[in-house]
Amino acid sequence: MDMHFCQSCGMPVTEELLGTEANGEKNPDYCTYCYQKGAFTFPGATMEQMIEICVPHMLEANPGMTEAQARAMMEGFLPSLSRWR
């Protein structure tokens, strides 16, 4: 199976973590943390704000990664995602 990434935060997404539309259907583009019930959970967020939201989670998921490394990875990856293009 191909690896899918949330098109808002860049998190790897499995079927269980897919966001939902207003009618309850799964949205294949976004994770449940970014998109619920047909709307973004942080609707007015800028890409820079999303990076600030995501860095602590990246550090938690990747022991040994520095904050600077996490920030640089996000700054490199987020501009390629559909929400930020």
Backbone bond lengths (Angstrom), bond angles and torsions (degrees), N, CA, C in turn:
res aa  C-N    CA-C-N  psi(-1)  N-CA   C-N-CA  omega(-1)  CA-C   N-CA-C  phi
1 M - - - 1.462 - - 1.533 109.58 -
2 D 1.314 116.77 139.93 1.457 121.24 178.09 1.522 110.06 -70.93
3 M 1.330 114.95 149.19 1.458 120.07 175.49 1.519 108.38 -82.19
4 H 1.314 115.73 127.73 1.463 121.19 177.44 1.516 108.56 -109.20
5 F 1.317 116.35 144.81 1.452 121.84 179.88 1.517 109.32 -121.48
6 C 1.325 116.57 141.85 1.458 121.19 174.11 1.523 108.12 -57.36
7 Q 1.320 116.51 131.32 1.461 121.61 -177.74 1.527 112.20 -83.03
8 S 1.332 116.29 12.97 1.455 121.75 174.19 1.530 111.07 -116.40
9 C 1.348 116.76 -51.04 1.468 120.21 -175.57 1.525 114.01 -108.28
10 G 1.338 117.37 -14.78 1.456 120.55 178.21 1.515 115.15 87.07
11 M 1.324 118.09 1.40 1.457 121.55 -179.52 1.528 110.26 -66.95
12 P 1.346 117.51 139.59 1.465 118.75 171.98 1.534 108.74 -60.49
13 V 1.327 116.70 134.32 1.457 120.86 -173.84 1.521 110.80 -118.57
14 T 1.329 115.04 130.35 1.458 122.36 171.44 1.528 107.65 -104.33
15 E 1.310 117.19 169.16 1.468 122.47 179.59 1.531 110.93 -52.26
16 E 1.334 116.58 -40.20 1.463 120.91 -176.84 1.523 112.45 -67.76
17 L 1.322 117.08 -24.52 1.470 121.04 -175.40 1.525 113.51 -99.97
18 L 1.334 117.82 5.19 1.462 120.03 -179.96 1.522 111.41 -66.94
19 G 1.321 115.64 142.05 1.453 121.49 174.19 1.521 110.30 -69.60
20 T 1.323 115.63 172.99 1.466 120.09 -175.83 1.524 111.88 -125.93
21 E 1.331 113.84 150.32 1.462 121.45 173.28 1.529 108.49 -83.91
22 A 1.317 116.82 172.24 1.466 121.87 -179.20 1.528 111.56 -58.07
23 N 1.349 116.79 -32.05 1.465 120.88 -178.77 1.534 112.36 -86.50
24 G 1.343 117.52 4.78 1.458 121.02 178.19 1.512 115.08 92.82
25 E 1.342 116.86 -10.72 1.465 119.21 178.66 1.517 110.30 -68.28
26 K 1.340 115.35 149.63 1.461 120.88 178.92 1.524 110.28 -71.62
27 N 1.329 116.11 141.45 1.458 121.39 174.17 1.522 107.07 -102.21
28 P 1.332 118.94 120.93 1.460 121.05 -174.45 1.533 114.50 -73.69
29 D 1.329 117.80 -9.68 1.458 120.50 -173.52 1.527 114.71 -96.50
30 Y 1.328 117.28 -20.92 1.469 119.88 -172.35 1.521 112.05 -131.64
31 C 1.344 115.38 151.83 1.460 120.54 177.15 1.534 110.21 -84.02
32 T 1.305 115.19 165.70 1.463 121.12 -178.77 1.520 112.51 -66.58
33 Y 1.333 117.83 -21.71 1.464 120.47 179.17 1.527 111.27 -76.17
34 C 1.332 117.05 -27.04 1.469 121.92 -177.78 1.522 113.76 -99.93
35 Y 1.345 117.40 -23.68 1.466 120.16 -169.99 1.521 109.70 -144.96
36 Q 1.331 116.60 116.71 1.467 121.96 179.47 1.519 109.91 -138.88
37 K 1.330 115.37 138.42 1.467 121.62 175.55 1.522 112.50 54.47
38 G 1.335 116.44 37.13 1.454 121.43 174.27 1.510 115.80 82.81
39 A 1.342 117.38 12.77 1.467 119.60 -178.17 1.530 110.39 -144.95
40 F 1.325 115.48 153.52 1.455 119.59 174.74 1.527 109.65 -68.51
41 T 1.321 116.68 142.47 1.459 120.74 178.29 1.528 110.94 -75.06
42 F 1.323 116.83 -24.40 1.473 122.83 174.06 1.524 107.02 -122.93
43 P 1.346 117.87 74.33 1.468 120.73 -168.89 1.517 115.57 -61.82
44 G 1.310 119.08 -34.33 1.451 119.69 -176.76 1.517 113.77 -99.86
45 A 1.329 116.35 10.47 1.469 119.96 -174.84 1.523 111.51 -64.45
46 T 1.317 114.96 140.87 1.458 120.65 170.86 1.527 107.84 -88.87
47 M 1.309 116.59 167.21 1.459 120.04 176.99 1.529 109.90 -59.92
48 E 1.316 117.25 -39.28 1.467 121.16 179.51 1.530 110.92 -62.99
49 Q 1.330 116.44 -40.22 1.466 119.85 178.26 1.534 110.32 -67.19
50 M 1.336 117.49 -38.16 1.460 120.42 178.04 1.531 110.25 -62.73
51 I 1.318 116.95 -38.85 1.465 120.19 177.28 1.526 109.64 -60.76
52 E 1.330 117.37 -44.37 1.472 121.10 179.27 1.528 111.10 -61.87
53 I 1.337 117.17 -37.28 1.467 121.98 178.30 1.530 110.06 -67.35
54 C 1.322 116.99 -39.72 1.459 121.77 -171.77 1.529 115.06 -83.45
55 V 1.321 118.15 -30.12 1.472 120.39 -174.98 1.530 112.30 -53.99
56 P 1.343 120.55 -48.25 1.471 118.84 -179.75 1.533 112.87 -60.00
57 H 1.327 116.99 -35.89 1.465 120.82 179.05 1.527 111.10 -68.85
58 M 1.325 116.36 -37.53 1.474 119.79 177.18 1.521 110.75 -65.19
59 L 1.328 116.65 -40.51 1.463 120.42 179.35 1.517 110.70 -64.31
60 E 1.334 116.60 -39.56 1.461 121.14 178.99 1.529 111.23 -66.02
61 A 1.323 116.26 -39.46 1.463 121.02 -177.22 1.524 113.11 -80.47
62 N 1.318 117.44 -16.63 1.468 121.76 -175.61 1.532 110.60 -130.20
63 P 1.342 116.97 77.16 1.465 119.12 179.35 1.531 110.23 -55.61
64 G 1.313 115.82 137.65 1.457 120.25 -179.06 1.514 113.45 96.12
65 M 1.328 117.35 -16.27 1.464 120.55 177.09 1.528 108.10 -78.46
66 T 1.313 115.93 138.38 1.463 119.20 177.32 1.524 109.62 -87.64
67 E 1.322 115.80 162.89 1.462 120.13 177.25 1.521 110.54 -61.12
68 A 1.330 116.75 -39.39 1.467 120.55 179.27 1.528 110.99 -63.77
69 Q 1.324 117.41 -39.99 1.469 120.73 178.47 1.525 110.26 -65.65
70 A 1.332 116.81 -44.06 1.467 120.78 -179.94 1.525 110.24 -62.06
71 R 1.325 116.28 -45.04 1.466 120.87 -179.42 1.532 110.35 -63.06
72 A 1.329 117.16 -44.41 1.473 120.83 -179.94 1.526 110.74 -63.11
73 M 1.338 117.01 -39.91 1.464 120.34 178.87 1.527 110.41 -63.53
74 M 1.325 116.60 -44.33 1.461 120.83 -179.94 1.530 110.77 -66.18
75 E 1.338 117.07 -41.72 1.470 120.84 179.77 1.519 111.18 -64.13
76 G 1.327 117.03 -28.24 1.454 120.48 178.52 1.518 113.24 -82.38
77 F 1.339 116.63 -32.11 1.467 121.55 -172.07 1.528 113.41 -93.71
78 L 1.327 118.18 -42.25 1.460 120.07 -174.28 1.533 114.24 -58.10
79 P 1.343 120.02 -38.39 1.471 118.46 -179.81 1.538 113.34 -60.75
80 S 1.330 117.93 -18.00 1.465 120.47 -179.96 1.529 112.27 -86.07
81 L 1.316 117.93 -9.24 1.466 121.58 -177.40 1.525 111.31 -85.02
82 S 1.329 115.63 147.84 1.475 119.72 -171.35 1.522 113.40 -61.20
83 R 1.334 119.29 -32.23 1.465 118.70 -179.84 1.517 111.86 -64.37
84 W 1.313 118.63 -28.35 1.458 122.03 -172.36 1.524 113.35 -106.03
85 R 1.324 118.57 -1.08 1.461 120.85 178.78 1.506 111.78 -79.24
